[in-house]
Amino acid sequence: MVKAVQTHRRGYKFSLIANIFILTGLLFTLSFQANAALKITASVNQNPVVQGSSFILEIRANESISASDWDSSALLANFVVGRTSTNSQSYNINGTKSHVTTFTTVLMARKIGVYIIPAFTIDGATTQPINVNVISSSTASSRGLNNRNIELKVNVSNETIYVGQQFIYTTTLYIAQNTKMQSGNLTEPTVTDGVVKQIGKDENASEIINGRRFETITRQYAITINTAGKTTISPTRFEGQVSTAKHGYRFGSVTPVIIQADTLHLNIQTQPTDYQGEWLVSDFVQLVEELQPLQNSYQQGESITRTITLTVANVDKSALPDLAISWPKTAKIYPDKPQFTNFAQQGTHFSQQVLSFAIIPNQIGELTLPALSIPWFNNKTQQQEWATLPAKIVTIVASENNPPVENNTNKQNGETNSTSSLASNDSGQTDMQTSSTSTTESSIWRWLTFIFAGLWLLTCVTWFFLRRGTQQISNQKVANTAKPDNIWPQLEAALKNNDAKQSSRLLHAWFKQQWPEIKDPHLASLPMSQECLQTCQQLLTCTYGKNTDVTNWQGQALLAKLVKLRNSKPAITTSQQPSIKTQLNPS
């Protein structure tokens, strides 16, 4: 009996150990099968690839995995990494379920050479590394491989560039005729210690290259580098999505694309050692001036407007020099705020500074308007030059409406003497009368004086505000009634009624209607005869000049000149300074 029990116990122990081994084997087998079931592969859509062109890396798994399971940071060392898209699909074939997950990433090689896309591990499954050969565009062309549907090219406007000089960086995107851009973004170039600013709008055109038609998108940037020496312009890059039609059929699926232009290396020249003055480098600098009114002589106290315009090519308006002028003490100067503008003409970009001064001469004789000289360096001739305005002498005569100062002084002195004599004759009687009543009446007169003074001040203040409100209402009426369709009838009526102030207000509005292409019309800029110009100037001098009498002004002469001008209005020139074209393109 004892032996049978022991044998039973030994059999039980053996079966328990066997079950443990079997269970461990099953768990190991299941774990191995689970790991072996996940497979991932990596592939690229082209090899070799052209420098500056993108290619696609695809990671494919046969199970459902999350996008966070794949880390692409290992690619940043050698490639520009675009965005990653994830596609997950499930299949059921003959009762068997399967799942496929695809990661698609756009890559672009930074430099020419052979690069390795490393192996990636996800949940124990590992891809194989891929060798990618990056070749230049010329090498691809020699092998017949450079048949890209999208190209990006850049160039600069100057071969020799000086420090502080503005040059134009032009980038052009070429899109083949069988390619359609769905979306895209063009990044701007970057420089070290400089300013990059986009100018103008994008220009669309078409071009045929090697028998293929491309649609082009051109964008320009104005770049100024402030440090001399070797520098690099980091290129622009296009990132977008395109679709390509095959064999003339409908466009296919959308493909992400990254295209980068070539990096430009420049050597910025320093300022010449023999240059004198404030540094200004350009290929065109011009100074012009204008006097208003333009006449042989001016009366003392009459306002003279001197307008100076500085025009510089290929320089940002923030870099224009200050115009320092030493004015004579025989006149009062009232400068306006400088006006800065930019404009383009014949593909050249200009910056312009306009300064206007109101000059009030206070002495009779000759008034010298000082000269002005601006140094600049001509980057075409490699020489220093000066833009100058010569001094101008104008004649100042006595004002016709101002009486001599000596007569006024004598008259005032005479009145003062007569008053003093009368006061001395009556002093005795006045003192006797005042002495008897000063005690009782001084306080009464003091209070009456205060009361009448207060009433007088209140009357003046009330009159001032009422007059101001009347002028504002009058100006509003003129502004509201001076519509484009009824300016001329009102101006004609004002001239017939010899109303100088109303005629002056309406004349400026009528000039704007006749020549809308001129932003701020003034007499010298309008295409009219010299006689009409002088007649208009007489009206403006009459209304805005000092010590003038507008009651005796007659508007019939000006009306006749304007009627003749209105019936045969010449065309205004499109350029404010026609000499710019001649100087830029000398014959």
TARAKA-V148356 format. One record per residue. N is the residue number from 1. PSI is psi in degrees with one decimal (* if undefined). Layout:
{{N | PSI} {N | PSI}}
This chain:
{{1 | -38.2} {2 | -42.9} {3 | -38.3} {4 | -39.3} {5 | -41.3} {6 | -39.6} {7 | -38.3} {8 | -40.2} {9 | -40.1} {10 | -37.5} {11 | -34.8} {12 | -43.3} {13 | -41.1} {14 | -41.6} {15 | -33.2} {16 | -43.6} {17 | -39.7} {18 | -40.3} {19 | -37.5} {20 | -43.7} {21 | -40.0} {22 | -42.7} {23 | -40.3} {24 | -40.6} {25 | -40.5} {26 | -42.7} {27 | -41.0} {28 | -39.5} {29 | -42.9} {30 | -40.8} {31 | -40.4} {32 | -39.4} {33 | -36.9} {34 | -43.7} {35 | -38.1} {36 | -20.0} {37 | -30.8} {38 | 119.9} {39 | 133.6} {40 | 144.2} {41 | 153.1} {42 | 141.4} {43 | 157.6} {44 | 154.6} {45 | -11.3} {46 | 150.1} {47 | 115.7} {48 | 168.6} {49 | 154.7} {50 | 138.5} {51 | 133.7} {52 | -4.8} {53 | 150.6} {54 | 156.5} {55 | 169.5} {56 | 128.6} {57 | 128.3} {58 | 125.1} {59 | 121.8} {60 | 129.2} {61 | 146.8} {62 | 15.7} {63 | 168.5} {64 | 116.0} {65 | 159.4} {66 | 152.4} {67 | -27.2} {68 | -12.9} {69 | -17.3} {70 | 125.7} {71 | 116.3} {72 | 10.4} {73 | -22.6} {74 | -15.5} {75 | -15.5} {76 | -20.4} {77 | -35.3} {78 | -8.3} {79 | 154.5} {80 | 119.9} {81 | 121.2} {82 | -165.8} {83 | 154.2} {84 | 131.4} {85 | 146.2} {86 | 134.3} {87 | 125.0} {88 | 127.8} {89 | 147.3} {90 | 144.2} {91 | 151.3} {92 | 102.1} {93 | 117.9} {94 | 41.5} {95 | -1.1} {96 | 125.0} {97 | 140.7} {98 | 158.8} {99 | 140.1} {100 | 129.4} {101 | 130.7} {102 | 127.9} {103 | 126.3} {104 | 123.2} {105 | 137.1} {106 | 128.0} {107 | 153.0} {108 | 129.2} {109 | 140.8} {110 | -38.1} {111 | 167.6} {112 | 142.6} {113 | -171.4} {114 | 125.2} {115 | 153.1} {116 | 125.2} {117 | 113.7} {118 | 167.4} {119 | 144.1} {120 | 139.7} {121 | 127.6} {122 | 117.3} {123 | 43.4} {124 | -13.6} {125 | 140.3} {126 | 140.6} {127 | 168.9} {128 | 139.3} {129 | 154.9} {130 | 129.5} {131 | 124.2} {132 | 126.6} {133 | 116.3} {134 | 121.6} {135 | 163.0} {136 | 166.6} {137 | -37.5} {138 | -39.0} {139 | -40.4} {140 | -38.1} {141 | -40.1} {142 | -27.0} {143 | -2.7} {144 | 23.6} {145 | -13.2} {146 | 80.9} {147 | 48.2} {148 | 148.2} {149 | -15.2} {150 | 129.8} {151 | 152.7} {152 | 117.2} {153 | 149.1} {154 | 157.5} {155 | 162.7} {156 | 158.0} {157 | -21.7} {158 | 143.7} {159 | -40.5} {160 | 121.5} {161 | 132.6} {162 | 160.6} {163 | 134.6} {164 | -1.8} {165 | 134.4} {166 | 128.0} {167 | 163.1} {168 | 126.5} {169 | 113.8} {170 | 128.5} {171 | 134.6} {172 | 126.5} {173 | 124.3} {174 | 126.3} {175 | 121.2} {176 | 157.4} {177 | -30.8} {178 | 12.5} {179 | 136.0} {180 | 127.0} {181 | 120.5} {182 | -41.1} {183 | 157.7} {184 | 160.5} {185 | 132.5} {186 | 114.4} {187 | 154.6} {188 | 155.7} {189 | 162.6} {190 | 146.3} {191 | 164.0} {192 | 128.8} {193 | 60.5} {194 | 179.5} {195 | 131.8} {196 | 126.1} {197 | 127.8} {198 | 138.7} {199 | 141.1} {200 | -169.2} {201 | 163.3} {202 | 140.9} {203 | 129.4} {204 | 136.1} {205 | -171.1} {206 | 154.2} {207 | 145.6} {208 | 121.9} {209 | 120.7} {210 | 40.7} {211 | -0.8} {212 | 137.4} {213 | 131.9} {214 | 140.0} {215 | 135.2} {216 | 144.4} {217 | 115.6} {218 | 133.1} {219 | 140.8} {220 | 145.3} {221 | 140.2} {222 | 121.5} {223 | 134.4} {224 | 124.0} {225 | 130.6} {226 | 1.8} {227 | 130.4} {228 | 155.9} {229 | -171.9} {230 | 135.4} {231 | 164.5} {232 | 137.2} {233 | 110.7} {234 | 128.4} {235 | 164.8} {236 | 158.5} {237 | 137.2} {238 | 128.3} {239 | 123.8} {240 | -165.7} {241 | 133.6} {242 | 160.9} {243 | 142.6} {244 | 135.1} {245 | 138.2} {246 | 126.5} {247 | 35.0} {248 | 5.4} {249 | -169.7} {250 | 157.1} {251 | 142.4} {252 | -154.2} {253 | 159.9} {254 | 133.8} {255 | 131.2} {256 | 145.0} {257 | 140.7} {258 | 124.1} {259 | 131.7} {260 | 138.7} {261 | 174.5} {262 | 148.1} {263 | 131.5} {264 | 133.2} {265 | 123.1} {266 | 154.0} {267 | 103.3} {268 | 124.5} {269 | 146.6} {270 | 167.0} {271 | 133.5} {272 | 145.5} {273 | -27.5} {274 | 7.4} {275 | 139.3} {276 | 137.9} {277 | -176.2} {278 | 133.2} {279 | 123.2} {280 | 115.2} {281 | 130.7} {282 | 179.5} {283 | 4.8} {284 | 122.1} {285 | 133.2} {286 | 137.3} {287 | 128.4} {288 | 155.3} {289 | 162.5} {290 | 134.3} {291 | 137.3} {292 | 128.6} {293 | 154.6} {294 | 107.9} {295 | 172.7} {296 | -36.1} {297 | 160.8} {298 | 148.3} {299 | 151.7} {300 | 130.5} {301 | -7.2} {302 | 138.6} {303 | 132.5} {304 | 129.6} {305 | 120.9} {306 | 117.8} {307 | 123.3} {308 | 129.2} {309 | 123.3} {310 | 123.1} {311 | 126.1} {312 | 135.6} {313 | 141.6} {314 | 41.7} {315 | 133.3} {316 | 147.9} {317 | -23.9} {318 | -16.8} {319 | 4.7} {320 | 141.6} {321 | 159.3} {322 | 140.6} {323 | 98.0} {324 | 123.3} {325 | 133.0} {326 | 105.7} {327 | 149.9} {328 | 158.0} {329 | -3.3} {330 | 11.3} {331 | 151.4} {332 | 133.0} {333 | 129.8} {334 | 95.7} {335 | 144.5} {336 | 167.9} {337 | 133.3} {338 | 143.3} {339 | 127.8} {340 | 134.4} {341 | 161.1} {342 | 145.5} {343 | 163.7} {344 | 141.7} {345 | 123.5} {346 | 41.7} {347 | -0.2} {348 | 137.0} {349 | 132.9} {350 | 150.2} {351 | 144.1} {352 | 136.5} {353 | 128.3} {354 | 123.4} {355 | 133.7} {356 | 133.1} {357 | 132.8} {358 | 119.2} {359 | 124.3} {360 | 100.3} {361 | 137.9} {362 | 7.6} {363 | 148.0} {364 | 142.8} {365 | -148.9} {366 | 131.5} {367 | 123.3} {368 | 117.0} {369 | 118.5} {370 | 155.4} {371 | 164.5} {372 | 133.8} {373 | 132.1} {374 | 120.5} {375 | 146.6} {376 | 157.9} {377 | 121.9} {378 | 109.2} {379 | -10.9} {380 | -44.4} {381 | -8.8} {382 | 34.4} {383 | 152.9} {384 | 138.3} {385 | 172.4} {386 | 132.3} {387 | 121.9} {388 | 152.5} {389 | 121.5} {390 | 159.0} {391 | 148.0} {392 | 132.8} {393 | 127.3} {394 | 152.9} {395 | 130.6} {396 | 123.3} {397 | 166.5} {398 | 145.6} {399 | 137.3} {400 | -25.8} {401 | -3.8} {402 | 118.4} {403 | 156.5} {404 | 142.6} {405 | -32.8} {406 | -39.2} {407 | -42.7} {408 | -37.3} {409 | -42.7} {410 | -40.3} {411 | -41.2} {412 | -38.5} {413 | -39.4} {414 | -43.0} {415 | -37.5} {416 | -40.8} {417 | -42.2} {418 | -38.9} {419 | -38.3} {420 | -39.6} {421 | -41.2} {422 | -38.4} {423 | -35.8} {424 | -33.0} {425 | -36.5} {426 | 7.6} {427 | -36.7} {428 | -47.2} {429 | -39.3} {430 | -41.1} {431 | -38.2} {432 | -41.7} {433 | -38.8} {434 | -33.7} {435 | -30.2} {436 | -22.6} {437 | -0.6} {438 | -33.8} {439 | -36.5} {440 | -26.4} {441 | -12.4} {442 | -43.6} {443 | -36.0} {444 | -45.8} {445 | -33.0} {446 | -43.5} {447 | -39.5} {448 | -38.1} {449 | -44.5} {450 | -42.0} {451 | -47.8} {452 | -35.2} {453 | -41.6} {454 | -42.4} {455 | -38.1} {456 | -41.7} {457 | -41.9} {458 | -39.0} {459 | -42.2} {460 | -44.1} {461 | -43.4} {462 | -42.3} {463 | -38.6} {464 | -46.9} {465 | -37.6} {466 | -40.6} {467 | -38.5} {468 | -42.9} {469 | -37.7} {470 | -40.0} {471 | -40.2} {472 | -41.1} {473 | -39.5} {474 | -42.7} {475 | -39.3} {476 | -37.7} {477 | -41.0} {478 | -42.4} {479 | -37.9} {480 | -33.4} {481 | -15.9} {482 | 61.9} {483 | 157.5} {484 | -26.3} {485 | -6.5} {486 | 19.3} {487 | -46.5} {488 | -44.6} {489 | -39.8} {490 | -41.9} {491 | -41.0} {492 | -41.8} {493 | -39.5} {494 | -37.9} {495 | -39.9} {496 | -32.6} {497 | 2.2} {498 | 35.4} {499 | 98.2} {500 | -43.6} {501 | -45.4} {502 | -39.1} {503 | -39.3} {504 | -40.8} {505 | -44.5} {506 | -25.4} {507 | -42.5} {508 | -41.2} {509 | -36.2} {510 | -36.6} {511 | -42.6} {512 | -36.1} {513 | -38.4} {514 | -37.2} {515 | 74.8} {516 | -17.8} {517 | -14.2} {518 | 119.0} {519 | -45.3} {520 | 83.3} {521 | 133.6} {522 | 165.9} {523 | -42.5} {524 | -22.3} {525 | -3.8} {526 | 140.2} {527 | 82.0} {528 | 164.1} {529 | 161.8} {530 | -34.6} {531 | -44.0} {532 | -38.0} {533 | -44.0} {534 | -37.9} {535 | -40.5} {536 | -39.0} {537 | -35.0} {538 | -38.8} {539 | -47.1} {540 | -39.5} {541 | -37.2} {542 | -37.3} {543 | -32.4} {544 | -13.4} {545 | 164.1} {546 | 151.1} {547 | 42.1} {548 | 153.2} {549 | 111.1} {550 | -8.0} {551 | -28.1} {552 | 7.3} {553 | 139.8} {554 | 130.0} {555 | 1.9} {556 | -40.4} {557 | -44.1} {558 | -36.8} {559 | -41.7} {560 | -39.4} {561 | -41.7} {562 | -34.9} {563 | -42.2} {564 | -40.3} {565 | -37.7} {566 | -34.2} {567 | -24.5} {568 | 69.9} {569 | 119.0} {570 | 165.1} {571 | 138.6} {572 | 147.1} {573 | 149.6} {574 | -17.7} {575 | 134.7} {576 | -30.0} {577 | 91.0} {578 | -18.2} {579 | -14.2} {580 | -45.1} {581 | -40.0} {582 | -40.2} {583 | -30.6} {584 | -34.6} {585 | 72.2} {586 | 144.0} {587 | *}}
